[in-house]
């Protein structure tokens, strides 16, 4: 398991800011587009898990 870099976390937060703020998950397609566009080689499930964590720590 590879730790998330601060760059990846910041990119995830800025890209999905509204979803995280509202406690929602982006679609799998949106996550795939995010991964492709930014060269992130993590699976959709792993990215959703990180988003879940970011939502949880906002509360």
PyMOL Python script that loads the backbone (N, CA, C, O; Angstrom):
from pymol import cmd

cmd.read_pdbstr("""\
ATOM      1  N   UNK A   1       0.844  -1.189   0.000  1.00  0.00           N
ATOM      2  CA  UNK A   1       0.000   0.000   0.000  1.00  0.00           C
ATOM      3  C   UNK A   1       0.882   1.242   0.000  1.00  0.00           C
ATOM      4  O   UNK A   1       1.779   1.384   0.831  1.00  0.00           O
ATOM      5  N   UNK A   2       0.617   2.119  -0.926  1.00  0.00           N
ATOM      6  CA  UNK A   2       1.412   3.335  -1.066  1.00  0.00           C
ATOM      7  C   UNK A   2       0.647   4.493  -0.441  1.00  0.00           C
ATOM      8  O   UNK A   2      -0.541   4.680  -0.704  1.00  0.00           O
ATOM      9  N   UNK A   3       1.334   5.261   0.383  1.00  0.00           N
ATOM     10  CA  UNK A   3       0.696   6.419   1.016  1.00  0.00           C
ATOM     11  C   UNK A   3       0.350   7.477  -0.016  1.00  0.00           C
ATOM     12  O   UNK A   3       0.983   7.580  -1.067  1.00  0.00           O
ATOM     13  N   UNK A   4      -0.657   8.251   0.304  1.00  0.00           N
ATOM     14  CA  UNK A   4      -1.057   9.361  -0.564  1.00  0.00           C
ATOM     15  C   UNK A   4      -0.082  10.513  -0.369  1.00  0.00           C
ATOM     16  O   UNK A   4       0.254  10.861   0.763  1.00  0.00           O
ATOM     17  N   UNK A   5       0.367  11.096  -1.453  1.00  0.00           N
ATOM     18  CA  UNK A   5       1.224  12.285  -1.353  1.00  0.00           C
ATOM     19  C   UNK A   5       0.339  13.492  -1.052  1.00  0.00           C
ATOM     20  O   UNK A   5      -0.862  13.479  -1.321  1.00  0.00           O
ATOM     21  N   UNK A   6       0.939  14.514  -0.502  1.00  0.00           N
ATOM     22  CA  UNK A   6       0.179  15.734  -0.223  1.00  0.00           C
ATOM     23  C   UNK A   6      -0.368  16.327  -1.513  1.00  0.00           C
ATOM     24  O   UNK A   6      -1.463  16.889  -1.534  1.00  0.00           O
ATOM     25  N   UNK A   7       0.402  16.198  -2.586  1.00  0.00           N
ATOM     26  CA  UNK A   7      -0.042  16.687  -3.898  1.00  0.00           C
ATOM     27  C   UNK A   7      -1.329  15.979  -4.322  1.00  0.00           C
ATOM     28  O   UNK A   7      -2.275  16.626  -4.771  1.00  0.00           O
ATOM     29  N   UNK A   8      -1.364  14.645  -4.179  1.00  0.00           N
ATOM     30  CA  UNK A   8      -2.555  13.882  -4.565  1.00  0.00           C
ATOM     31  C   UNK A   8      -3.763  14.269  -3.727  1.00  0.00           C
ATOM     32  O   UNK A   8      -4.862  14.433  -4.257  1.00  0.00           O
ATOM     33  N   UNK A   9      -3.566  14.414  -2.426  1.00  0.00           N
ATOM     34  CA  UNK A   9      -4.669  14.778  -1.528  1.00  0.00           C
ATOM     35  C   UNK A   9      -5.192  16.172  -1.870  1.00  0.00           C
ATOM     36  O   UNK A   9      -6.403  16.388  -1.933  1.00  0.00           O
ATOM     37  N   UNK A  10      -4.282  17.112  -2.090  1.00  0.00           N
ATOM     38  CA  UNK A  10      -4.694  18.482  -2.444  1.00  0.00           C
ATOM     39  C   UNK A  10      -5.449  18.491  -3.772  1.00  0.00           C
ATOM     40  O   UNK A  10      -6.448  19.194  -3.918  1.00  0.00           O
ATOM     41  N   UNK A  11      -4.974  17.718  -4.726  1.00  0.00           N
ATOM     42  CA  UNK A  11      -5.622  17.616  -6.031  1.00  0.00           C
ATOM     43  C   UNK A  11      -7.021  17.017  -5.891  1.00  0.00           C
ATOM     44  O   UNK A  11      -7.972  17.493  -6.511  1.00  0.00           O
ATOM     45  N   UNK A  12      -7.136  15.987  -5.087  1.00  0.00           N
ATOM     46  CA  UNK A  12      -8.429  15.343  -4.838  1.00  0.00           C
ATOM     47  C   UNK A  12      -9.389  16.317  -4.170  1.00  0.00           C
ATOM     48  O   UNK A  12     -10.554  16.422  -4.555  1.00  0.00           O
ATOM     49  N   UNK A  13      -8.889  17.027  -3.167  1.00  0.00           N
ATOM     50  CA  UNK A  13      -9.728  18.006  -2.453  1.00  0.00           C
ATOM     51  C   UNK A  13     -10.212  19.128  -3.373  1.00  0.00           C
ATOM     52  O   UNK A  13     -11.378  19.520  -3.325  1.00  0.00           O
ATOM     53  N   UNK A  14      -9.321  19.632  -4.200  1.00  0.00           N
ATOM     54  CA  UNK A  14      -9.713  20.753  -5.061  1.00  0.00           C
ATOM     55  C   UNK A  14     -10.643  20.304  -6.178  1.00  0.00           C
ATOM     56  O   UNK A  14     -11.568  21.028  -6.545  1.00  0.00           O
ATOM     57  N   UNK A  15     -10.402  19.115  -6.719  1.00  0.00           N
ATOM     58  CA  UNK A  15     -11.235  18.612  -7.814  1.00  0.00           C
ATOM     59  C   UNK A  15     -12.639  18.269  -7.335  1.00  0.00           C
ATOM     60  O   UNK A  15     -13.621  18.569  -8.015  1.00  0.00           O
ATOM     61  N   UNK A  16     -12.735  17.644  -6.172  1.00  0.00           N
ATOM     62  CA  UNK A  16     -14.027  17.188  -5.668  1.00  0.00           C
ATOM     63  C   UNK A  16     -14.467  17.968  -4.424  1.00  0.00           C
ATOM     64  O   UNK A  16     -15.117  17.423  -3.532  1.00  0.00           O
ATOM     65  N   UNK A  17     -14.105  19.232  -4.386  1.00  0.00           N
ATOM     66  CA  UNK A  17     -14.391  20.085  -3.232  1.00  0.00           C
ATOM     67  C   UNK A  17     -15.885  20.122  -2.884  1.00  0.00           C
ATOM     68  O   UNK A  17     -16.255  19.955  -1.721  1.00  0.00           O
ATOM     69  N   UNK A  18     -16.732  20.336  -3.877  1.00  0.00           N
ATOM     70  CA  UNK A  18     -18.172  20.422  -3.614  1.00  0.00           C
ATOM     71  C   UNK A  18     -18.733  19.105  -3.088  1.00  0.00           C
ATOM     72  O   UNK A  18     -19.540  19.097  -2.158  1.00  0.00           O
ATOM     73  N   UNK A  19     -18.308  17.999  -3.680  1.00  0.00           N
ATOM     74  CA  UNK A  19     -18.786  16.697  -3.235  1.00  0.00           C
ATOM     75  C   UNK A  19     -18.371  16.427  -1.791  1.00  0.00           C
ATOM     76  O   UNK A  19     -19.182  15.982  -0.979  1.00  0.00           O
ATOM     77  N   UNK A  20     -17.119  16.697  -1.479  1.00  0.00           N
ATOM     78  CA  UNK A  20     -16.607  16.472  -0.122  1.00  0.00           C
ATOM     79  C   UNK A  20     -17.347  17.367   0.872  1.00  0.00           C
ATOM     80  O   UNK A  20     -17.733  16.923   1.953  1.00  0.00           O
ATOM     81  N   UNK A  21     -17.537  18.617   0.498  1.00  0.00           N
ATOM     82  CA  UNK A  21     -18.239  19.572   1.358  1.00  0.00           C
ATOM     83  C   UNK A  21     -19.671  19.125   1.659  1.00  0.00           C
ATOM     84  O   UNK A  21     -20.173  19.314   2.767  1.00  0.00           O
ATOM     85  N   UNK A  22     -20.317  18.530   0.656  1.00  0.00           N
ATOM     86  CA  UNK A  22     -21.721  18.128   0.797  1.00  0.00           C
ATOM     87  C   UNK A  22     -21.887  16.667   1.199  1.00  0.00           C
ATOM     88  O   UNK A  22     -23.012  16.171   1.267  1.00  0.00           O
ATOM     89  N   UNK A  23     -20.785  15.972   1.466  1.00  0.00           N
ATOM     90  CA  UNK A  23     -20.857  14.584   1.900  1.00  0.00           C
ATOM     91  C   UNK A  23     -21.331  13.635   0.820  1.00  0.00           C
ATOM     92  O   UNK A  23     -21.956  12.616   1.117  1.00  0.00           O
ATOM     93  N   UNK A  24     -21.041  13.958  -0.428  1.00  0.00           N
ATOM     94  CA  UNK A  24     -21.459  13.143  -1.564  1.00  0.00           C
ATOM     95  C   UNK A  24     -20.237  12.504  -2.216  1.00  0.00           C
ATOM     96  O   UNK A  24     -19.104  12.949  -2.035  1.00  0.00           O
ATOM     97  N   UNK A  25     -20.502  11.451  -2.976  1.00  0.00           N
ATOM     98  CA  UNK A  25     -19.421  10.805  -3.720  1.00  0.00           C
ATOM     99  C   UNK A  25     -19.547  11.119  -5.194  1.00  0.00           C
ATOM    100  O   UNK A  25     -20.648  11.088  -5.743  1.00  0.00           O
ATOM    101  N   UNK A  26     -18.432  11.421  -5.846  1.00  0.00           N
ATOM    102  CA  UNK A  26     -18.478  11.617  -7.294  1.00  0.00           C
ATOM    103  C   UNK A  26     -18.753  10.285  -7.980  1.00  0.00           C
ATOM    104  O   UNK A  26     -18.551   9.219  -7.399  1.00  0.00           O
ATOM    105  N   UNK A  27     -19.208  10.360  -9.203  1.00  0.00           N
ATOM    106  CA  UNK A  27     -19.467   9.130  -9.962  1.00  0.00           C
ATOM    107  C   UNK A  27     -18.151   8.422 -10.274  1.00  0.00           C
ATOM    108  O   UNK A  27     -17.078   9.025 -10.261  1.00  0.00           O
ATOM    109  N   UNK A  28     -18.268   7.139 -10.552  1.00  0.00           N
ATOM    110  CA  UNK A  28     -17.082   6.370 -10.936  1.00  0.00           C
ATOM    111  C   UNK A  28     -16.455   6.955 -12.193  1.00  0.00           C
ATOM    112  O   UNK A  28     -15.231   6.991 -12.320  1.00  0.00           O
ATOM    113  N   UNK A  29     -17.279   7.409 -13.113  1.00  0.00           N
ATOM    114  CA  UNK A  29     -16.793   8.030 -14.357  1.00  0.00           C
ATOM    115  C   UNK A  29     -15.988   9.296 -14.048  1.00  0.00           C
ATOM    116  O   UNK A  29     -14.927   9.518 -14.633  1.00  0.00           O
ATOM    117  N   UNK A  30     -16.495  10.123 -13.128  1.00  0.00           N
ATOM    118  CA  UNK A  30     -15.780  11.354 -12.751  1.00  0.00           C
ATOM    119  C   UNK A  30     -14.427  11.019 -12.122  1.00  0.00           C
ATOM    120  O   UNK A  30     -13.432  11.704 -12.358  1.00  0.00           O
ATOM    121  N   UNK A  31     -14.408   9.965 -11.326  1.00  0.00           N
ATOM    122  CA  UNK A  31     -13.149   9.548 -10.693  1.00  0.00           C
ATOM    123  C   UNK A  31     -12.180   9.003 -11.740  1.00  0.00           C
ATOM    124  O   UNK A  31     -10.984   9.289 -11.686  1.00  0.00           O
ATOM    125  N   UNK A  32     -12.687   8.224 -12.686  1.00  0.00           N
ATOM    126  CA  UNK A  32     -11.831   7.709 -13.761  1.00  0.00           C
ATOM    127  C   UNK A  32     -11.253   8.862 -14.589  1.00  0.00           C
ATOM    128  O   UNK A  32     -10.073   8.851 -14.940  1.00  0.00           O
ATOM    129  N   UNK A  33     -12.082   9.839 -14.891  1.00  0.00           N
ATOM    130  CA  UNK A  33     -11.610  11.012 -15.644  1.00  0.00           C
ATOM    131  C   UNK A  33     -10.534  11.753 -14.855  1.00  0.00           C
ATOM    132  O   UNK A  33      -9.520  12.167 -15.418  1.00  0.00           O
ATOM    133  N   UNK A  34     -10.755  11.919 -13.555  1.00  0.00           N
ATOM    134  CA  UNK A  34      -9.790  12.566 -12.671  1.00  0.00           C
ATOM    135  C   UNK A  34      -8.451  11.816 -12.715  1.00  0.00           C
ATOM    136  O   UNK A  34      -7.392  12.427 -12.856  1.00  0.00           O
ATOM    137  N   UNK A  35      -8.517  10.490 -12.592  1.00  0.00           N
ATOM    138  CA  UNK A  35      -7.298   9.666 -12.600  1.00  0.00           C
ATOM    139  C   UNK A  35      -6.537   9.806 -13.911  1.00  0.00           C
ATOM    140  O   UNK A  35      -5.324  10.018 -13.922  1.00  0.00           O
ATOM    141  N   UNK A  36      -7.263   9.685 -15.009  1.00  0.00           N
ATOM    142  CA  UNK A  36      -6.632   9.774 -16.334  1.00  0.00           C
ATOM    143  C   UNK A  36      -6.003  11.136 -16.565  1.00  0.00           C
ATOM    144  O   UNK A  36      -4.860  11.235 -17.011  1.00  0.00           O
ATOM    145  N   UNK A  37      -6.748  12.175 -16.264  1.00  0.00           N
ATOM    146  CA  UNK A  37      -6.294  13.544 -16.511  1.00  0.00           C
ATOM    147  C   UNK A  37      -5.043  13.886 -15.696  1.00  0.00           C
ATOM    148  O   UNK A  37      -4.163  14.610 -16.161  1.00  0.00           O
ATOM    149  N   UNK A  38      -4.982  13.344 -14.462  1.00  0.00           N
ATOM    150  CA  UNK A  38      -3.902  13.729 -13.554  1.00  0.00           C
ATOM    151  C   UNK A  38      -2.825  12.666 -13.368  1.00  0.00           C
ATOM    152  O   UNK A  38      -1.911  12.842 -12.563  1.00  0.00           O
ATOM    153  N   UNK A  39      -2.927  11.562 -14.110  1.00  0.00           N
ATOM    154  CA  UNK A  39      -1.903  10.517 -14.020  1.00  0.00           C
ATOM    155  C   UNK A  39      -1.880   9.809 -12.674  1.00  0.00           C
ATOM    156  O   UNK A  39      -0.828   9.354 -12.225  1.00  0.00           O
ATOM    157  N   UNK A  40      -3.028   9.716 -12.036  1.00  0.00           N
ATOM    158  CA  UNK A  40      -3.127   9.018 -10.750  1.00  0.00           C
ATOM    159  C   UNK A  40      -3.405   7.546 -11.053  1.00  0.00           C
ATOM    160  O   UNK A  40      -4.363   7.228 -11.757  1.00  0.00           O
ATOM    161  N   UNK A  41      -2.586   6.665 -10.532  1.00  0.00           N
ATOM    162  CA  UNK A  41      -2.730   5.243 -10.868  1.00  0.00           C
ATOM    163  C   UNK A  41      -3.386   4.442  -9.744  1.00  0.00           C
ATOM    164  O   UNK A  41      -3.007   3.301  -9.480  1.00  0.00           O
ATOM    165  N   UNK A  42      -4.359   5.043  -9.097  1.00  0.00           N
ATOM    166  CA  UNK A  42      -5.105   4.357  -8.037  1.00  0.00           C
ATOM    167  C   UNK A  42      -6.464   3.942  -8.580  1.00  0.00           C
ATOM    168  O   UNK A  42      -6.998   4.575  -9.492  1.00  0.00           O
ATOM    169  N   UNK A  43      -7.019   2.874  -8.014  1.00  0.00           N
ATOM    170  CA  UNK A  43      -8.312   2.390  -8.484  1.00  0.00           C
ATOM    171  C   UNK A  43      -9.437   3.310  -8.007  1.00  0.00           C
ATOM    172  O   UNK A  43      -9.270   4.091  -7.070  1.00  0.00           O
ATOM    173  N   UNK A  44     -10.576   3.199  -8.670  1.00  0.00           N
ATOM    174  CA  UNK A  44     -11.758   3.983  -8.291  1.00  0.00           C
ATOM    175  C   UNK A  44     -12.120   3.696  -6.836  1.00  0.00           C
ATOM    176  O   UNK A  44     -12.456   4.614  -6.088  1.00  0.00           O
ATOM    177  N   UNK A  45     -12.055   2.440  -6.435  1.00  0.00           N
ATOM    178  CA  UNK A  45     -12.416   2.063  -5.059  1.00  0.00           C
ATOM    179  C   UNK A  45     -11.489   2.723  -4.045  1.00  0.00           C
ATOM    180  O   UNK A  45     -11.946   3.197  -3.005  1.00  0.00           O
ATOM    181  N   UNK A  46     -10.204   2.756  -4.338  1.00  0.00           N
ATOM    182  CA  UNK A  46      -9.236   3.373  -3.426  1.00  0.00           C
ATOM    183  C   UNK A  46      -9.476   4.881  -3.345  1.00  0.00           C
ATOM    184  O   UNK A  46      -9.396   5.465  -2.265  1.00  0.00           O
ATOM    185  N   UNK A  47      -9.767   5.505  -4.475  1.00  0.00           N
ATOM    186  CA  UNK A  47     -10.025   6.949  -4.483  1.00  0.00           C
ATOM    187  C   UNK A  47     -11.317   7.254  -3.726  1.00  0.00           C
ATOM    188  O   UNK A  47     -11.374   8.226  -2.972  1.00  0.00           O
ATOM    189  N   UNK A  48     -12.358   6.432  -3.918  1.00  0.00           N
ATOM    190  CA  UNK A  48     -13.607   6.635  -3.170  1.00  0.00           C
ATOM    191  C   UNK A  48     -13.376   6.483  -1.669  1.00  0.00           C
ATOM    192  O   UNK A  48     -13.959   7.217  -0.871  1.00  0.00           O
ATOM    193  N   UNK A  49     -12.536   5.540  -1.288  1.00  0.00           N
ATOM    194  CA  UNK A  49     -12.216   5.357   0.132  1.00  0.00           C
ATOM    195  C   UNK A  49     -11.527   6.600   0.691  1.00  0.00           C
ATOM    196  O   UNK A  49     -11.796   7.009   1.821  1.00  0.00           O
ATOM    197  N   UNK A  50     -10.641   7.197  -0.102  1.00  0.00           N
ATOM    198  CA  UNK A  50      -9.958   8.423   0.353  1.00  0.00           C
ATOM    199  C   UNK A  50     -10.954   9.569   0.466  1.00  0.00           C
ATOM    200  O   UNK A  50     -10.883  10.364   1.403  1.00  0.00           O
ATOM    201  N   UNK A  51     -11.882   9.659  -0.483  1.00  0.00           N
ATOM    202  CA  UNK A  51     -12.908  10.700  -0.420  1.00  0.00           C
ATOM    203  C   UNK A  51     -13.772  10.484   0.820  1.00  0.00           C
ATOM    204  O   UNK A  51     -14.128  11.443   1.505  1.00  0.00           O
ATOM    205  N   UNK A  52     -14.108   9.227   1.110  1.00  0.00           N
ATOM    206  CA  UNK A  52     -14.888   8.921   2.315  1.00  0.00           C
ATOM    207  C   UNK A  52     -14.141   9.415   3.558  1.00  0.00           C
ATOM    208  O   UNK A  52     -14.747   9.993   4.461  1.00  0.00           O
ATOM    209  N   UNK A  53     -12.846   9.190   3.599  1.00  0.00           N
ATOM    210  CA  UNK A  53     -12.025   9.659   4.726  1.00  0.00           C
ATOM    211  C   UNK A  53     -12.052  11.190   4.811  1.00  0.00           C
ATOM    212  O   UNK A  53     -12.195  11.749   5.899  1.00  0.00           O
ATOM    213  N   UNK A  54     -11.914  11.863   3.672  1.00  0.00           N
ATOM    214  CA  UNK A  54     -11.926  13.326   3.665  1.00  0.00           C
ATOM    215  C   UNK A  54     -13.283  13.876   4.113  1.00  0.00           C
ATOM    216  O   UNK A  54     -13.343  14.903   4.789  1.00  0.00           O
ATOM    217  N   UNK A  55     -14.362  13.201   3.741  1.00  0.00           N
ATOM    218  CA  UNK A  55     -15.690  13.608   4.195  1.00  0.00           C
ATOM    219  C   UNK A  55     -15.792  13.428   5.707  1.00  0.00           C
ATOM    220  O   UNK A  55     -16.297  14.304   6.409  1.00  0.00           O
ATOM    221  N   UNK A  56     -15.318  12.303   6.198  1.00  0.00           N
ATOM    222  CA  UNK A  56     -15.408  11.977   7.619  1.00  0.00           C
ATOM    223  C   UNK A  56     -14.641  12.987   8.480  1.00  0.00           C
ATOM    224  O   UNK A  56     -15.140  13.409   9.523  1.00  0.00           O
ATOM    225  N   UNK A  57     -13.444  13.372   8.059  1.00  0.00           N
ATOM    226  CA  UNK A  57     -12.653  14.288   8.875  1.00  0.00           C
ATOM    227  C   UNK A  57     -13.151  15.728   8.807  1.00  0.00           C
ATOM    228  O   UNK A  57     -12.739  16.559   9.616  1.00  0.00           O
ATOM    229  N   UNK A  58     -14.023  16.034   7.863  1.00  0.00           N
ATOM    230  CA  UNK A  58     -14.628  17.374   7.793  1.00  0.00           C
ATOM    231  C   UNK A  58     -15.669  17.577   8.876  1.00  0.00           C
ATOM    232  O   UNK A  58     -15.924  18.714   9.275  1.00  0.00           O
ATOM    233  N   UNK A  59     -16.272  16.511   9.358  1.00  0.00           N
ATOM    234  CA  UNK A  59     -17.379  16.618  10.329  1.00  0.00           C
ATOM    235  C   UNK A  59     -16.886  16.916  11.708  1.00  0.00           C
ATOM    236  O   UNK A  59     -17.685  17.037  12.636  1.00  0.00           O
TER     237      UNK A  59
END
""", "prot")
cmd.dss("prot")
cmd.show_as("cartoon", "prot")
cmd.util.cbc("prot")
cmd.orient("prot")
